[in-house]
Amino acid sequence: MPRPDALRRATLFTAAALPAALLLPRSVLAQAAAAALSSQPPGLPVAAVRNVPETFFGTTVNDPYRHFEDAKAADVAGWMKAHSEHATATLQRIGGRAALRRRLEAIDASASARVGEVQRRAGDLLFYQRRGATEDQFKLCVRAGVSGTERVLFDPETLKKATGTPHAINWFSASPDGRVVALGVSAGGSEDAALRVLEVATGRQIGPIIERVLWGGISWSRDGRQVYFHRIQALKKGAPATEKYQRSMACVMPVGGTERSIRVLLRAGDKSPIDIPATEFPFIEILPDGRAIAQVQDGVSPEFSAWHSTEAALRAGRPAWQRLFAQADGVTSLAVIGDRVFATTHRGAPRYKLVGGRLPGFDIAQAATLVPESGRVLGRLVAAADAVYLDVRDGNVKKLFKMAPTEGAPLQEVQLPVLGSFNIGSPAPELPGVVIDLQSWTRARQIFSVAADGSVANTTLQPAGPFDAPAHITATEVMVKSHDGALVPLSILHSRNTPLDGANPTLLYGYASYGITEEPFFSPSRLAWLEAGGVFAVANPRGSAVFGKDWHLAGQKATKPNTWRDFIACAEYLVAQKWTRPSRLAIWGGSAGGILVGMAMCERPDLFAAVVPAVGALDMVRAETTPNGVPNIPEFGSRKTEPGFRALLAMSTYHQIQDGVKYPAVMFTHGVNDPRVEVWNTTKTAARLMAASASGKPVLVRLDYAAGHGIGDTKSQALDERADVFAFVMWQTGMPGWELVA
């Protein structure tokens, strides 16, 4: 899905090198399943083995739990319900879990509210999401200036009261004049957002609800009377599920318009007016001067292609789009002010350079280099009325720079009050300055305004809390030598008096896909883990982009094994330096981070006491058969090619689990309504692990039937899961007071 985001070749698996379980006949797999009877608590259903073998390029791959992909089948649904209830009951019995859950609640509620992204609009209007200390879900609010009176425009809790299902605001965008606001709302963590347009003055809904506007992609006409948005197609009855995210559209309709008033301006799969592959996603942005920018991305790659036209030409039905650059040009961020174009690209510059030129006849190959590549990594560009703003990663610290849109203007640093990381909020290109949220490992997130003169001020929109700057917590930054000599950044968060005696319960977290980097961030709930004596470590293996594009590519597709081997090296470092020991070490990763922790477990089961894959991508061989698997091919590969298949098989936890191995304790967590990673990734892998593991350690399947991928979770859902993860790890690392109680 879209994200508003020297190579070392790993040795590919061959048939001779494949784990034996992949090649065993069905009878042996059945014996393994029978052996699982003694490793499960009595009374729980044992997953039946109904093997479906497939042969790819001469290699036969067994799939003993293929039938689990039908989660509505009676036996599968029964297995899921029984194991989910068992996991919940077991977790509730962990001695310190109840007190930990109360502490998480207290820390979270210590600030009077949590405030999300802030959007500025004309008239000093501020739009933002806010959740009060005693509230369970974020509401959309507006006020005139930071001292203005707050008004609630939309409260998704009213939908929960009416339907019994949690609802969430997935995205919102106010018109430039602040007269109306568009928002997307979905139910049960599904992310199937529907567009609503509200009149800001009254809060009333204008026009009907428009379905299938999953990721927004909202832009507005200059007069605020037309709304541009991205929409997925309506699948015809009987159409393959893999087509869900194909042939998506960039659309426009009048504010208050009906379904009949929607015009499709660009459609993936069409050759005209722009040739867009069916699997990619088109978006249109209208600039303050009436120029129109079309961006097309493949869903997971940070690079995209772009064209320009004018809104007048779009309205006339004669857009005559002119290309700015292609995806192959390596552009990951674009800003346009007037007739000046600014872009960051990694083409010929793995840590990125900033280029620019005039919009008419822009040629990125001939564009002037405004900021050359250096040891720092250039990030996101945002256009404001006064300048383009650019974030730059310097080591583990982000810095903010600005450049006026005039020929020869210098790059100027904006001095920030906290050394850490930040996000530049949704741009308001018609207004000067930007809004950023700023935080570090040990300083809570606050929301700052950056004025045109470079001054930075705390908006105070995010209320301060008593735990915002814990003096007893510190971060130790190290570089860890990996299996091939590469140096991997590792951040270790701990109390200042933590002893290096190897006895600390330690959670190692990572993600390492799509070029997404784990930057310093503050987590109120993490404080509860640290208070309990834990150490929390965050790694940036290859697959992230902490050192630029080469670092990303060195952990992608065939080079993906570098990702978990970097992670294993970080785990070994924590043990060698006596932060912890294997019996006290756990690993945690979510979504694509499931590849990371799952494969680290498969390669080094002796190194970890516990593993927590959250909404994990665990069966990568079958990923391409799912709706969201198709958009992910550019990152992980396709099983339709031999290199792609072998890369996917090598990173597929489900297929790398071997019989008779003493695996660590594992707690799988998943939202049943997950649209990004199908829940059967968890259930199939859990069933396989239950059948294979010889350790006798628990395999828990924690399912949430009112959640999805975690996006839109209520506060209660999030804190319940966090309490379960922390308590499970404390239990499995043998910490006193965390044993099971009757």
N, C-alpha and C positions, 0 to 999 in steps of 0.2 A: 504494500500500500504506500501511497505517497507519504512523505514525511516533510511538514511545513518547512532531509538530510539525506639497492640491488636485490631483486627477488631471489628467494631461496626456494627451489622446487622440492616439495615433499615427495618421498617415494610412494608411488601409487600402489594400492593393494592389487595383487594378482590372485588368481584362483588358488594357487599353491600356498599363498600366504594368508588366506582367509581363515578366520576362526572356525574351528571344526563344526560348531553349532549351525553354521550357515549351510553346511553341505551334508549334514546327517540325514538319513532316511526318516520317514515319518514315525516308524516304530520306536526309534531312539528318542525322538521328541516326545512321544507319548509317555515313555518311561520317565523322562524328566518331569513331565507334568504330574505323573503319579507320585513321584518323590516329593513334590511340593505339598502333598497332603499333610506330611508331618511337620512342615515348616510354617504352616499357617495356624493361627489360633482356631480352636475347634468351633464349629458352627458356621464359619464363613464359607461361602461358595467358592469352589475351585474353578478357575477358568478352563473351559474345555479347549483342547487342542484340535483345531480344524485347519490343518496346514494348507496353504496355497503357495506352491512353489512357482517362481518366475525365473526365466533365464534371460540374462542380459550379457551379450557379447561373450558367450561361452561360460558364464558363471551363473550357477543356479542359486537363487536366494530364497530361503524358506521364510514364510510368514505365518507362524502357527496361530496367531490371534487376529487374522484378517477380519473375522466376523465381528470383532469389537468395533469396527468402523461404523456399524449400524447401532448407534447408541439407543435407539428406540426398540430394538428387538427385546423381547421379554427377558431372555436369559441374561443379556448384556446389561439391560437396565437394572435388573435385580442384583447382578454382581456389583454394579456401580453403587447402588443405594446401600447395600449391605456393607461394602468396604468403606464407603464414606461415613456411614454411621459409626462403624467401628473406629475409624480414625478420630472422629470427633470425641467419642467416649473415652478413648485412650488419652488423647491430649488433655481432656478435662481432668484426668486423674493425675497429671504431673504435679508434684507437690507445690512448686512455686508458681504455677501458671496463673492462678486466680489473682495473687498479689501483684504479679507482673502486669496483668491486664489492667488492674486498677492504676498502677503506676504509669502505664502508657497513657491512659485516659487523663490522669492528672497533669502530666507534662504537656500533652497536646492542648489541654484546656487552660493552661497557665497564661497564654496570651488570649486576650478577649475575642480575637477573631483571626482567621487565616484568610489572606487576600491573594487572589490569583493574578493573572495578567491584567494590566491596565492599558486601556486605549484612550488617547486624547482626541478630542474633536473640537470644532469651532465653538466659540463662546466659553472656552475653558471647561467644557464638559469632560468628565472622567467616567468611563464605563469600566466595570470590573466585576469579577466574581468574588463573593465573600461568604464565608461560613462562620457563624458565631460559635463561641466556645461550647455551647450546649446543643448546637445544631448538627445534623447528620449529613447535610448535602449543601453544596454551593448554590447560592442564588445570584442572579444577575442584577447588579445595582448601578445607579447613576447618581452623580452629584455635580454641582457647578463649583469647580475649584476644590482644593483640598479642605477648605473650611466650610464648604456648602453642606446642606442637609442631605443625608443619604436617602434615596428612594429605592425600593425593591421593584424591579420591572418584571421579573419572572422567578417564580419559586417552583422547582420541579417536585418538591415535597407534596404539592397539591395533587400531582398526578399519582404519586405513590398512595396517597390516602384514597384516591378514587379507584385505583386498580389493584392495589396490594403489591405492585412490583416497583422496585426502585427505579427512578428515572434520573438522568443526568444531562447537564448542558455540555455538549461535546465541543462546540465552538460558537463564537459570536463575532459580529462585526457591525459597528455603527456607521451610518452614512456620514460623509464629510461634514454636512451641516448639522449633524446630531439630531435630526428630526425623527429618524426611524432607526431601528436596529434589527438585524437579522440574527437568528440563533438556530442552532441545530440541537434537537433533543432526542435521546434514545432511551430504551427501556432495558433493564436487566443486564447492563454491561454489553449489550449487543453491538453498540456503535452504529446501528442502523438509523442514523439521524434523519429527522425530517425537518425541513425548513419552516420556520415561523417568522413573520415580520411584525414587529410591534411598533406602535406609535409611542414615542418617548414621552410626550406630554401627558398622555393618559394611561399608558400601559396596555391599551387594548390591542388585540390582534387585528391586523389588516389583511384581509384576504384569507384564503384557505391554507391548510397545511400542505406542503409539497414534499412528497416522499422521495427517498433515495438520494438525498443530498449529504452523503456520508462524511465528506471531509471539508465541506464548505467551499473553499477557494473563492471567497466572496470578494467582489469589487463593486464599485458603485459608479453610475454616471455622474458627471460633474454637478448636475442639478439634483441628484439624490432620488430621482424618480424612476430609475431603472436599476435593477439588481442583477449582477452577473454572478453565476455560481457553477460549480462542477457537480455533475450528476452521473450516477451509474445507470446502466440500462435496466429495463424491466425484462427479466428472463421470461421467455415463452414457455408454456407448459411442455415439459419433457426435455427442455434444453439441458445440456450438461452443466453441472454446478461449476465447473472450471471456467465457464464463460461469464460468471457473475461480474468480474471486474474488467471484462473486455468490452470494447466499443463504448467507453464512457464518453461523456459530452461536456463541452463548455457551452453554457446556456445563458440566456438573458430573458427577463420578463419585467413588465411594469410592476412597481410596488402595488401590492393589492391584487395583482393579476391572478388568473385562474390557470389551470393546467393547459387550457386551449391557447392561452396567451404566451406560452413559453416558446421561444425560438432557439433552435440549435444552431450555434455558430461554428463549432468545430466538433467533429466526431472521430474518435480513434477508429482506424480501419478504413476511413475514407481517403481517397487520393487528392481530393480537392475540397476546400481551397488550399489546404496543407496536407501533404502526404504523411499521415500519422499511423504507425503500426497499431494494430488492434489491441495489443497488450499494454499500450502506454496511455498516459493521462494528460489531457489538455486543460489549461487554465488561462483565463484572460484577466488582465489587470488594466484598469483605466487610470491614467495619470492626470494630475491636476490641470495640465494644459491641453487635455483632450487626446493625447497620444494613447494608443492601445498596444499593449505588450502581450503576446501569446507565449506561454512557456509549456513545453512538453517534457515529461519525465517518465521514466520507466517504473517508478514505484518504490525502488529501493536504492538506486544509485544516487549519489549526491550531484552528479553531473546532469545537465538538461540542455535542451535546445531552445532557441528563442527566435521570434519574428516580431516585426513591428508594423503597425498601421495607424489608423485614427478611429476614434469613436464615430465620427461623422460618416466615415466610409463603411463602418459596420452597420450603422443604421440604414444606410442607403443600399445595403446588400452588395457592396463592391469593395471588399476590404483590401484586395491587392497586397497581401502580406509580403513583406520583404524580410529575408533571413538576416538575423544578427550573427548567429553562430550555430554550429551543430554540437550534438552531445560529445562527439569525438574531440572537440576543442577543449574539453576538460574544464569548462566553466561550472563553478558550484555556487556562485552568488553574483547577482546583477543589481545595479542601481542606475536609474536614469533620471537626470534633472535637466529639464529643458531639452536642449539638443546634445547634451553631453552624456556619454555612456561610460560606466565604470563596471569592471568585472574582475573577479578573482579567478585565476586558472592555474592548474597544475601542469599544463602542457609545457614541457621543458623546464619545469620548476616544481619538483615534488612537494616542496613546502609552501608553494603557491607564490604568485606574484600578482600585483594589481596593475591592470592595463586600462587604458581609456582612449576615447576618441569622439569624434562627432557622429551623431546618429545617422544623418544621411550618408549612405554608402559605407557604413561601418564595416571594417574588415579586421577581424580579431588577429589574423596573421600579421597584419601591418600596424596594429594598434601600438601606441606608445606605452612603454613600461613606466608606470608612475611610482611603483614601489617594487624594487627587485626582490628576488628570493634571498632569504637569509637563514640564519639558524632558527628564527622564529617561524611559527605557522600562522598564516593569514586565515581568517575565518569569514564571518558573515558581514555583508554590506547592507546598509539601510540608507535610503534617501530621505532627507528632511529638506525643508525649504532653504536652510542656510548652508548645508554641507552634506557630504556622504560620511557616514559613521562606519567604522570598521573595527571588529574585535580581532586581537592578535594574541595567540598563546605563546608565552615566553616561559619555557619550562612548565611548571604546574600552576602558573599564574596567568590570568587573562588581563590584557590591557586594552584600553579604549582609545582610538584615534579618530580624528576628523580631518576632512579635506574639503575646502571650498570648491564649488564647481566652476572655477575660473582657470584659464590657462596658466600653468606654472605655479599653481597654489601649492604650498608646502603641506606635508603631513604633520599634524600637530597632535601630541598626546594630551588626553584629558586625564587629569590627576584624580584618581579615585580614592575614597577614604578607607577602603578595605582591600587587602591583597588576597585575591581569591578568584572567583569566577562570576560571570553575570550573563544574562540574556538581554538582548535589546528587544524591547516590546514591539508589538505590531506597529509598523510605521504609520505616521501621519504626514505624508509628503508635502501637504499644503501648509504645515506648521513648522516653525524652527525648533531645533533641539530634539531630544529623544527621552524616553523613559526606560530605565534599566532596573532589573532586580539584581542585587549584589549580595554575595555570601561567601563563606569559606568553610573549611572543615570545622572550625570552632567559633564561627560567628553566624548568627541566624540571618536568614534572608530578610532584607529590607528593600524598599522600593524608592529609587532616587530619580529625580529629574535632572537632566543635563541641558543647560541653557545654551543659547547660541554663542555666548561669550565664554563658554567652557566651564562655567561654575556648576557645581554639583550640590544638590540639596536633597535631604531626606524628605520625601513627601508626607511621612508619618501615616500613610494609608495602611501600612502593615503595623498593627499595634505591637509594641515591644512586650516581651515577657521576661520573667525572672530567670529563665534558662537560656537566654539568647547568647551569652558569652561565658560558658562555664570555664572558670579559671583552672580547674583541675584536669582539664582535658587538653591534650596536645596531639600534634601530628608529626610523625617521623617519616621523612621522604627518603627512599633509597632506590638504587638501581640494581637489579638482580640479573646475574649472568644466566642466560638460558642455555638450552642443550647445544646450540651451535655458536655460542659466544655473543649473541645479541643481548643488549642490555634493556631490561624491561622495567618501566617505572612501577613502583609499589608504594602506596601510602598506608601507613600503619597508625591507626587512631587508638589512643589508650590514655589511661590516667597517668599523671606525671610520676606516680610512685609505683607503677606496675613493675613487679620484679621479673628479671630475666632468668627464671628458674625452670622453664619448660612446662609449667603447670597451668598456664592461663587458657581458659576456654576461648577459642579464636574462630571467628567467622571470616573467611576469605571470599570476597565478592568480585565478580567480573561479568563482562558482556562481550565485547570484542567482535562486533560485526557491523557491517554497513559503514565503517569508518566513523562510528560514534565513539567519542572519547569520554571516559568517566572523569569529569572535572570536579574540583573541590565543591562539595555541597553540604549543607547543614541539615541534619535530620533530628528533630526532637525525639522521635521514638528510639533512635540509636543511643541516646543518652541512657535509656533504661538498661540497655545491654551493657554499656560501659559501667554504669553504677553497680551492676550485678557482678562486676569483676571480669567482664569479657574484654577481649581485644577485637577490633574490627579492622580488617585490611581490605584495600581496594586496589586491584591490579589493572593495568592497561596493556594487555598482550597484543601481539600482532592481530590485525583485524579491526582494531580501533585506528584512529588517525592521530594519535598523540604526537607523532613525528611526521605527519603528512601522508601523502598519497602512497608512497612506497610501503609505509608501515601497514596501511590498510590492505594493499594488494598482497602483502606477504602473509596474510591470514585469511585468504579468500579462495574458495573453490579448491584446487589441487594443493594449495599451500595451507589449507585450513588446519592441518595437524600442528603447525607452529603455534596456533592459538592455545590449544590445551597444553602443549608442552611448555610454553611460556608460563602458563598458569601453574603447572606442576612445579616448575623451577621456583616460582614465588612461594609455593607451599613448602618446598624443601628449605628455602631460605628461612622461613619463619621457624622451622624446626631447628635448623643448624644454629640460628642465633638465639635459641632458647626462649623465643616468645611463647612457644607452645611445644607440643609433641603430637604425634599422630593420633593418640587416643583422646586428645583434647582439640583436635582440628576438624572443622566443618567447612564445607564449601556451598555457596549459594549463587544461583544465577537464574535469570528469568528470560522467557521467550527464546531468542537466538542464544542467550546465555545458557540455555539448557544444553546446547551442543557442548559448550565449554565445560560445564560441571559433569555432564553425563560421560563425556569421553575421558575427562581426567579420572573419574571413578573407574572406567573400564581399563585404562592403562595402569593406574596405580591404586588398586583397591586397598592396599596395605597402608596408604598414606593418610587416610581419612577415617574419622569416626562416624561422620554423618554427612549426607548429601541432600540438598534441597533444590530440586529443579522446579521452578515456578512457571506455570503455563509454558512448559518447555517444548522446544522443537526437538523431538527425540527420534522420530521415524523419518529420516530425511529421504529415504528411497521412495516413500509414498507421498512426499510433500507436494510433488507436482500434480498429483491427482486431485488436489483441493483447490477451492476458489482462490485462496491467497498464495498458493504454491506457485502459480504461474507468474505473478509479478515478482516473485523472489528468485527466479531463475538467474538474473544477472549477478546476484550475489553468491549463490551457492552452486549453480550449474544445473544442467538438465540430464535426466536419466536417458534421454534419447540419443545421447552421444556417449561413446566409450569413456573419454576423459571425464565427462560430467557424471556418468554413472559411478565410476570408481571413486571419484571425489565424494559423492554423496554417500556411498556405502561406507567410506572410511570415517565419515563424521556422524554416522547414524548409531546412536546409543543402543537402540532396540536391537540392531543387528550385530552389535559387537559384544553383547552380554554372552558369557560362556558358562556352561554347566559346571557345577562343582567348585566355583570360585567363592572365596569368603569375602563377600561384598560388604561395605559399610551399611549402617542403617540409612534408610532413604525415606524422606517424606515428600511425596509429590503433591503439589497444589495446583488446582485448575478451576477456572470458571466454566461451567457447562455451556454457556452461551458464547464462548470465545469465537469471534469471527476471523481471527488472525492465525491462531494455532489450534487445530481441531483437538477436542478433548481426548480423542482416542490416542494421540501421541502419549498422553499420560497413562491411560488405562492399558493399552497394549504393552507398554514398557514395564509397567508395574506387574502385570501378569507374568511377563517373561522373567522378570527379576525374582518374583516369588518362586517360580519353578526352578530357577538356576542357582540361586544363592545357597551356599553351604555354611554361612556364618551363623544362621539362626537369629540374626538381628532383624528388627521389625522393618516392614515395608508398608508405609501408610499411604493411603490415597485420600487426600483431603479435597473434596469437591464442594463448590459453592454453586447451587442451582439458580441463584439470582445474580450471578456475576458472569463476566466474560474475560477479557484479557487484562483486567485491572483498571481500565480506563472508565471512569465514571463510578467507581466503587464509592459507597458511602463511607463516612468516617468509621462507623461501627464495623463494617466489613474489613476495612484496611487494618484497624487496630486488632481485631480478632485474629486475622491471619498473622500479623506481626507477633502477637503474643504466642501463637502456636509455633511459629518458626523458632523464636528465641527459646521457648520452653523445651521444644523437641531437642534442640542442640545441647542445652544444658543437661537434659536427661541423658542423652547418648554420649556426652563427654564425661559422664560420671561425677558431676558436681554434687556435693552434699546438699540435701534439701530439695533436690529435683527428682527424686525417685517417684515411681508410681505409688499412689496410695489407694486404699480400698474405697 
